[in-house]
Amino acid sequence: MTRRWKLAAIGILTVAATSWASTLTTAYLMRPPAPPAPVVEPEPSPEPEARPPIVHVAPPQHGVGPAHKKPSVAQAGHSSEVAP
């Protein structure tokens, strides 16, 4: 076999890649922890403005007013009918 050097080169590259990946993984997992985030005190919210008291009114009366008039006899017919 005259091509043993190719097999040896592939083996050496595989070992080197495994070593490199293991080194990077170890370095990543052993890194120092991140510093804690600074605690910021929230500003107190302003007091809500005083609102006037609720005024209760009488409920609306149904069927009263011009919108609730009963239609007259002239309005009761269909619009397609023509008066003589």
Phi and psi in radians as a Rosetta constraint file:
Dihedral C 1 N 2 CA 2 C 2 CIRCULARHARMONIC -1.624 0.35
Dihedral N 2 CA 2 C 2 N 3 CIRCULARHARMONIC -0.102 0.35
Dihedral C 2 N 3 CA 3 C 3 CIRCULARHARMONIC -1.904 0.35
Dihedral N 3 CA 3 C 3 N 4 CIRCULARHARMONIC 0.526 0.35
Dihedral C 3 N 4 CA 4 C 4 CIRCULARHARMONIC -1.166 0.35
Dihedral N 4 CA 4 C 4 N 5 CIRCULARHARMONIC -0.474 0.35
Dihedral C 4 N 5 CA 5 C 5 CIRCULARHARMONIC -1.130 0.35
Dihedral N 5 CA 5 C 5 N 6 CIRCULARHARMONIC -0.534 0.35
Dihedral C 5 N 6 CA 6 C 6 CIRCULARHARMONIC -1.181 0.35
Dihedral N 6 CA 6 C 6 N 7 CIRCULARHARMONIC -0.740 0.35
Dihedral C 6 N 7 CA 7 C 7 CIRCULARHARMONIC -1.122 0.35
Dihedral N 7 CA 7 C 7 N 8 CIRCULARHARMONIC -0.716 0.35
Dihedral C 7 N 8 CA 8 C 8 CIRCULARHARMONIC -1.152 0.35
Dihedral N 8 CA 8 C 8 N 9 CIRCULARHARMONIC -0.689 0.35
Dihedral C 8 N 9 CA 9 C 9 CIRCULARHARMONIC -1.153 0.35
Dihedral N 9 CA 9 C 9 N 10 CIRCULARHARMONIC -0.728 0.35
Dihedral C 9 N 10 CA 10 C 10 CIRCULARHARMONIC -1.123 0.35
Dihedral N 10 CA 10 C 10 N 11 CIRCULARHARMONIC -0.707 0.35
Dihedral C 10 N 11 CA 11 C 11 CIRCULARHARMONIC -1.115 0.35
Dihedral N 11 CA 11 C 11 N 12 CIRCULARHARMONIC -0.777 0.35
Dihedral C 11 N 12 CA 12 C 12 CIRCULARHARMONIC -1.118 0.35
Dihedral N 12 CA 12 C 12 N 13 CIRCULARHARMONIC -0.749 0.35
Dihedral C 12 N 13 CA 13 C 13 CIRCULARHARMONIC -1.128 0.35
Dihedral N 13 CA 13 C 13 N 14 CIRCULARHARMONIC -0.632 0.35
Dihedral C 13 N 14 CA 14 C 14 CIRCULARHARMONIC -1.159 0.35
Dihedral N 14 CA 14 C 14 N 15 CIRCULARHARMONIC -0.763 0.35
Dihedral C 14 N 15 CA 15 C 15 CIRCULARHARMONIC -1.129 0.35
Dihedral N 15 CA 15 C 15 N 16 CIRCULARHARMONIC -0.709 0.35
Dihedral C 15 N 16 CA 16 C 16 CIRCULARHARMONIC -1.157 0.35
Dihedral N 16 CA 16 C 16 N 17 CIRCULARHARMONIC -0.736 0.35
Dihedral C 16 N 17 CA 17 C 17 CIRCULARHARMONIC -1.143 0.35
Dihedral N 17 CA 17 C 17 N 18 CIRCULARHARMONIC -0.697 0.35
Dihedral C 17 N 18 CA 18 C 18 CIRCULARHARMONIC -1.133 0.35
Dihedral N 18 CA 18 C 18 N 19 CIRCULARHARMONIC -0.736 0.35
Dihedral C 18 N 19 CA 19 C 19 CIRCULARHARMONIC -1.115 0.35
Dihedral N 19 CA 19 C 19 N 20 CIRCULARHARMONIC -0.750 0.35
Dihedral C 19 N 20 CA 20 C 20 CIRCULARHARMONIC -1.101 0.35
Dihedral N 20 CA 20 C 20 N 21 CIRCULARHARMONIC -0.789 0.35
Dihedral C 20 N 21 CA 21 C 21 CIRCULARHARMONIC -1.130 0.35
Dihedral N 21 CA 21 C 21 N 22 CIRCULARHARMONIC -0.690 0.35
Dihedral C 21 N 22 CA 22 C 22 CIRCULARHARMONIC -1.158 0.35
Dihedral N 22 CA 22 C 22 N 23 CIRCULARHARMONIC -0.689 0.35
Dihedral C 22 N 23 CA 23 C 23 CIRCULARHARMONIC -1.123 0.35
Dihedral N 23 CA 23 C 23 N 24 CIRCULARHARMONIC -0.797 0.35
Dihedral C 23 N 24 CA 24 C 24 CIRCULARHARMONIC -1.137 0.35
Dihedral N 24 CA 24 C 24 N 25 CIRCULARHARMONIC -0.677 0.35
Dihedral C 24 N 25 CA 25 C 25 CIRCULARHARMONIC -1.129 0.35
Dihedral N 25 CA 25 C 25 N 26 CIRCULARHARMONIC -0.768 0.35
Dihedral C 25 N 26 CA 26 C 26 CIRCULARHARMONIC -1.119 0.35
Dihedral N 26 CA 26 C 26 N 27 CIRCULARHARMONIC -0.739 0.35
Dihedral C 26 N 27 CA 27 C 27 CIRCULARHARMONIC -1.122 0.35
Dihedral N 27 CA 27 C 27 N 28 CIRCULARHARMONIC -0.664 0.35
Dihedral C 27 N 28 CA 28 C 28 CIRCULARHARMONIC -1.191 0.35
Dihedral N 28 CA 28 C 28 N 29 CIRCULARHARMONIC -0.759 0.35
Dihedral C 28 N 29 CA 29 C 29 CIRCULARHARMONIC -1.284 0.35
Dihedral N 29 CA 29 C 29 N 30 CIRCULARHARMONIC -0.438 0.35
Dihedral C 29 N 30 CA 30 C 30 CIRCULARHARMONIC -1.726 0.35
Dihedral N 30 CA 30 C 30 N 31 CIRCULARHARMONIC 0.160 0.35
Dihedral C 30 N 31 CA 31 C 31 CIRCULARHARMONIC -1.143 0.35
Dihedral N 31 CA 31 C 31 N 32 CIRCULARHARMONIC 2.698 0.35
Dihedral C 31 N 32 CA 32 C 32 CIRCULARHARMONIC -1.181 0.35
Dihedral N 32 CA 32 C 32 N 33 CIRCULARHARMONIC 2.617 0.35
Dihedral C 32 N 33 CA 33 C 33 CIRCULARHARMONIC -1.172 0.35
Dihedral N 33 CA 33 C 33 N 34 CIRCULARHARMONIC 2.681 0.35
Dihedral C 33 N 34 CA 34 C 34 CIRCULARHARMONIC -1.208 0.35
Dihedral N 34 CA 34 C 34 N 35 CIRCULARHARMONIC 2.532 0.35
Dihedral C 34 N 35 CA 35 C 35 CIRCULARHARMONIC -1.128 0.35
Dihedral N 35 CA 35 C 35 N 36 CIRCULARHARMONIC 2.583 0.35
Dihedral C 35 N 36 CA 36 C 36 CIRCULARHARMONIC -1.151 0.35
Dihedral N 36 CA 36 C 36 N 37 CIRCULARHARMONIC 2.587 0.35
Dihedral C 36 N 37 CA 37 C 37 CIRCULARHARMONIC -1.207 0.35
Dihedral N 37 CA 37 C 37 N 38 CIRCULARHARMONIC 2.442 0.35
Dihedral C 37 N 38 CA 38 C 38 CIRCULARHARMONIC -1.128 0.35
Dihedral N 38 CA 38 C 38 N 39 CIRCULARHARMONIC 2.444 0.35
Dihedral C 38 N 39 CA 39 C 39 CIRCULARHARMONIC -1.521 0.35
Dihedral N 39 CA 39 C 39 N 40 CIRCULARHARMONIC 2.123 0.35
Dihedral C 39 N 40 CA 40 C 40 CIRCULARHARMONIC -1.878 0.35
Dihedral N 40 CA 40 C 40 N 41 CIRCULARHARMONIC 2.181 0.35
Dihedral C 40 N 41 CA 41 C 41 CIRCULARHARMONIC -1.248 0.35
Dihedral N 41 CA 41 C 41 N 42 CIRCULARHARMONIC 2.228 0.35
Dihedral C 41 N 42 CA 42 C 42 CIRCULARHARMONIC -1.255 0.35
Dihedral N 42 CA 42 C 42 N 43 CIRCULARHARMONIC 2.489 0.35
Dihedral C 42 N 43 CA 43 C 43 CIRCULARHARMONIC -1.243 0.35
Dihedral N 43 CA 43 C 43 N 44 CIRCULARHARMONIC 2.433 0.35
Dihedral C 43 N 44 CA 44 C 44 CIRCULARHARMONIC -1.136 0.35
Dihedral N 44 CA 44 C 44 N 45 CIRCULARHARMONIC 2.408 0.35
Dihedral C 44 N 45 CA 45 C 45 CIRCULARHARMONIC -1.319 0.35
Dihedral N 45 CA 45 C 45 N 46 CIRCULARHARMONIC 2.529 0.35
Dihedral C 45 N 46 CA 46 C 46 CIRCULARHARMONIC -1.151 0.35
Dihedral N 46 CA 46 C 46 N 47 CIRCULARHARMONIC 2.664 0.35
Dihedral C 46 N 47 CA 47 C 47 CIRCULARHARMONIC -1.157 0.35
Dihedral N 47 CA 47 C 47 N 48 CIRCULARHARMONIC 2.438 0.35
Dihedral C 47 N 48 CA 48 C 48 CIRCULARHARMONIC -1.181 0.35
Dihedral N 48 CA 48 C 48 N 49 CIRCULARHARMONIC 2.596 0.35
Dihedral C 48 N 49 CA 49 C 49 CIRCULARHARMONIC -1.186 0.35
Dihedral N 49 CA 49 C 49 N 50 CIRCULARHARMONIC 2.543 0.35
Dihedral C 49 N 50 CA 50 C 50 CIRCULARHARMONIC -1.227 0.35
Dihedral N 50 CA 50 C 50 N 51 CIRCULARHARMONIC 2.348 0.35
Dihedral C 50 N 51 CA 51 C 51 CIRCULARHARMONIC -1.837 0.35
Dihedral N 51 CA 51 C 51 N 52 CIRCULARHARMONIC 2.648 0.35
Dihedral C 51 N 52 CA 52 C 52 CIRCULARHARMONIC -1.157 0.35
Dihedral N 52 CA 52 C 52 N 53 CIRCULARHARMONIC 2.724 0.35
Dihedral C 52 N 53 CA 53 C 53 CIRCULARHARMONIC -1.144 0.35
Dihedral N 53 CA 53 C 53 N 54 CIRCULARHARMONIC 2.738 0.35
Dihedral C 53 N 54 CA 54 C 54 CIRCULARHARMONIC -1.304 0.35
Dihedral N 54 CA 54 C 54 N 55 CIRCULARHARMONIC 2.288 0.35
Dihedral C 54 N 55 CA 55 C 55 CIRCULARHARMONIC -1.802 0.35
Dihedral N 55 CA 55 C 55 N 56 CIRCULARHARMONIC 2.104 0.35
Dihedral C 55 N 56 CA 56 C 56 CIRCULARHARMONIC -1.515 0.35
Dihedral N 56 CA 56 C 56 N 57 CIRCULARHARMONIC 2.355 0.35
Dihedral C 56 N 57 CA 57 C 57 CIRCULARHARMONIC -2.058 0.35
Dihedral N 57 CA 57 C 57 N 58 CIRCULARHARMONIC 2.874 0.35
Dihedral C 57 N 58 CA 58 C 58 CIRCULARHARMONIC -1.181 0.35
Dihedral N 58 CA 58 C 58 N 59 CIRCULARHARMONIC 2.531 0.35
Dihedral C 58 N 59 CA 59 C 59 CIRCULARHARMONIC -1.171 0.35
Dihedral N 59 CA 59 C 59 N 60 CIRCULARHARMONIC 2.668 0.35
Dihedral C 59 N 60 CA 60 C 60 CIRCULARHARMONIC -1.160 0.35
Dihedral N 60 CA 60 C 60 N 61 CIRCULARHARMONIC 2.543 0.35
Dihedral C 60 N 61 CA 61 C 61 CIRCULARHARMONIC -1.611 0.35
Dihedral N 61 CA 61 C 61 N 62 CIRCULARHARMONIC 2.163 0.35
Dihedral C 61 N 62 CA 62 C 62 CIRCULARHARMONIC -1.427 0.35
Dihedral N 62 CA 62 C 62 N 63 CIRCULARHARMONIC 2.474 0.35
Dihedral C 62 N 63 CA 63 C 63 CIRCULARHARMONIC 1.466 0.35
Dihedral N 63 CA 63 C 63 N 64 CIRCULARHARMONIC 0.257 0.35
Dihedral C 63 N 64 CA 64 C 64 CIRCULARHARMONIC -2.099 0.35
Dihedral N 64 CA 64 C 64 N 65 CIRCULARHARMONIC 2.416 0.35
Dihedral C 64 N 65 CA 65 C 65 CIRCULARHARMONIC 1.963 0.35
Dihedral N 65 CA 65 C 65 N 66 CIRCULARHARMONIC 2.966 0.35
Dihedral C 65 N 66 CA 66 C 66 CIRCULARHARMONIC -1.167 0.35
Dihedral N 66 CA 66 C 66 N 67 CIRCULARHARMONIC -0.455 0.35
Dihedral C 66 N 67 CA 67 C 67 CIRCULARHARMONIC -1.267 0.35
Dihedral N 67 CA 67 C 67 N 68 CIRCULARHARMONIC -0.322 0.35
Dihedral C 67 N 68 CA 68 C 68 CIRCULARHARMONIC -1.923 0.35
Dihedral N 68 CA 68 C 68 N 69 CIRCULARHARMONIC 0.357 0.35
Dihedral C 68 N 69 CA 69 C 69 CIRCULARHARMONIC -1.201 0.35
Dihedral N 69 CA 69 C 69 N 70 CIRCULARHARMONIC 2.568 0.35
Dihedral C 69 N 70 CA 70 C 70 CIRCULARHARMONIC -1.325 0.35
Dihedral N 70 CA 70 C 70 N 71 CIRCULARHARMONIC 2.450 0.35
Dihedral C 70 N 71 CA 71 C 71 CIRCULARHARMONIC -1.182 0.35
Dihedral N 71 CA 71 C 71 N 72 CIRCULARHARMONIC 2.504 0.35
Dihedral C 71 N 72 CA 72 C 72 CIRCULARHARMONIC -1.359 0.35
Dihedral N 72 CA 72 C 72 N 73 CIRCULARHARMONIC 3.029 0.35
Dihedral C 72 N 73 CA 73 C 73 CIRCULARHARMONIC -1.110 0.35
Dihedral N 73 CA 73 C 73 N 74 CIRCULARHARMONIC -0.656 0.35
Dihedral C 73 N 74 CA 74 C 74 CIRCULARHARMONIC -1.181 0.35
Dihedral N 74 CA 74 C 74 N 75 CIRCULARHARMONIC -0.585 0.35
Dihedral C 74 N 75 CA 75 C 75 CIRCULARHARMONIC -1.452 0.35
Dihedral N 75 CA 75 C 75 N 76 CIRCULARHARMONIC -0.304 0.35
Dihedral C 75 N 76 CA 76 C 76 CIRCULARHARMONIC -1.270 0.35
Dihedral N 76 CA 76 C 76 N 77 CIRCULARHARMONIC -0.436 0.35
Dihedral C 76 N 77 CA 77 C 77 CIRCULARHARMONIC -1.226 0.35
Dihedral N 77 CA 77 C 77 N 78 CIRCULARHARMONIC 2.864 0.35
Dihedral C 77 N 78 CA 78 C 78 CIRCULARHARMONIC -1.336 0.35
Dihedral N 78 CA 78 C 78 N 79 CIRCULARHARMONIC 2.653 0.35
Dihedral C 78 N 79 CA 79 C 79 CIRCULARHARMONIC -1.249 0.35
Dihedral N 79 CA 79 C 79 N 80 CIRCULARHARMONIC -0.303 0.35
Dihedral C 79 N 80 CA 80 C 80 CIRCULARHARMONIC -1.382 0.35
Dihedral N 80 CA 80 C 80 N 81 CIRCULARHARMONIC -0.290 0.35
Dihedral C 80 N 81 CA 81 C 81 CIRCULARHARMONIC -1.379 0.35
Dihedral N 81 CA 81 C 81 N 82 CIRCULARHARMONIC 2.387 0.35
Dihedral C 81 N 82 CA 82 C 82 CIRCULARHARMONIC -1.868 0.35
Dihedral N 82 CA 82 C 82 N 83 CIRCULARHARMONIC 2.254 0.35
Dihedral C 82 N 83 CA 83 C 83 CIRCULARHARMONIC -1.328 0.35
Dihedral N 83 CA 83 C 83 N 84 CIRCULARHARMONIC 2.481 0.35
